[in-house]
Amino acid sequence: MFNPFAEKPIPLGDAVMDWKTIYPKPYDKNMVDPHTKVRVILMNGIEVEAAIFSHQFHRHCTDNELRRELAFSRRIEQQQQKRINWLSPIGETPLETTIGYEHVAVDLTAWLAQNEPDPYVKDTLDFALLEDFDHLYRYANLLDLDKNIPAQKLVKEYVEITPGRPTIAEHRHPSEAVRGYINFKNADIRTKLNILIITAAEQQTMNFYMNIGPTYYNDLGRQLYQEIALIEEQHVSQYGSLMDPTCTWLESLLLHEYVECYLYYSFYQDEKDPHIKQIWEMHLQQEIAQLHRAKELLAQHENKDWQQVIPNGTFPKLLQFHDTKDYVRQILGEQIELTADKEVLQNVNNLPDNHRFFWYQQKVNHDVNAVPSHVVIAQHQQQKGMDYRYEDKPSAVTALQNRQQDNVNIARSKQKQLVGV
């Protein structure tokens, strides 16, 4: 397998690109393979995370020479981010892009969960998977309601569009967004990769929604983006709390560069679009150079070998997007009624009646008919007779099979309150 530490890096100065290189040929939104679009969206988020992390490191560093190193590396990351983000074509609407963001969330989270060795981290991934799955369904109904565009046209047969854990049930007390952190000193490299990847991906979704949401052309769309952006912030808190806070800034820098090398190499192997495949290849070489520089900085400033952070530089199983529909169905059927209880997950029926979850639900959702994620479905059902779905077969959860009534109680109220609903 590939080991980026064993590769000869290009001179770091050669990673700087000119304007012609930075501005790419966009993909064709009508012809692009959905997983190509997924890779583009994810790598945009990874590069944004690289910049945000670097800025935070910069603001907590007193050594101006080290800050100059960070600034140079950050400029390369920013050029890469602009190149990737501008692959999105003129004429692709923010809502169409949003469908892609939620497709990323479903297929990426499912893949990571299926390949996660730490049970606690896997549980965290599975938990949020059902919530992003529901977001895809809500946005797809908005797209069909407002533009008469079936979201299946965008995701093809790659992912189902059907209710997950209803968004109304995802609003939890802030205390429940905090998970226990993972000790990176003895964690599997797969676990460290997964945590860093999913945190960056969810952070990018949060940022995109909170910035694009107010620009939507009608109130219902603006309200839906506002609601789901708040859930994405919960997810970022949840995933970010898994990171090891005892890692030093330079150890974290090395891990960030390693993640980028891993993803660019993974996506270079699978990419079908020849133009974008060349971008992944070029960015991989740039990241290898930055990884080696991070390795040198770790040795120079902390007197540590890179193996103390990443014991074996050889990549684990590569990230390859594929059909995860059966896995999502399985998790949906098994975990629909889970909610968070501080650092652990509990079935909502097992919570005490005075639990913070019910208090917070009453605060924000006391008027169910004002909750945007519910209103979108209710309006679609009213105008078109039923909700919009793309399913291979009826939902794995019987209570979610009714296409003419949005279930606003499951995973939110105790079963004794669900009798007769």
ABEGO torsion letter per residue (X at the ends): XBBAAABBBBBAAAABBBAAAABBBBBBAAABBAAAAAAAAAAAAAAAAAAAAAAAAAAABABAAAAAAAAAAAAAAAAAAAAAAAABBBGBBAAAAAAAAAAAAAAAAAAAAAABABAAAAAAAAAAAAAAAAAAAAAAAAAAAAAGBBAAAAAEAABBBBBBBBAAAABBBAAAABBBBBBAAABBAAAAAAAAAAAAAAAAAAAAAAAAAAABABAAAAAAAAAAAAAAAAAAAAAAAABBAABBAAAAAAAAAAAAAAAAAAAAAABABAAAAAAAAAAAAAAAAAAAAAAAAAAAAAGBBAAAABABABBBBBBBBBBAAAAAAAAAAAAAABBBBEABBBBAAABBAABAAAAAAAAAAABAAABAAAAAAAAAAAAAGBBBBBBABBBABAAAABAABBBAABGABBAAAABGX
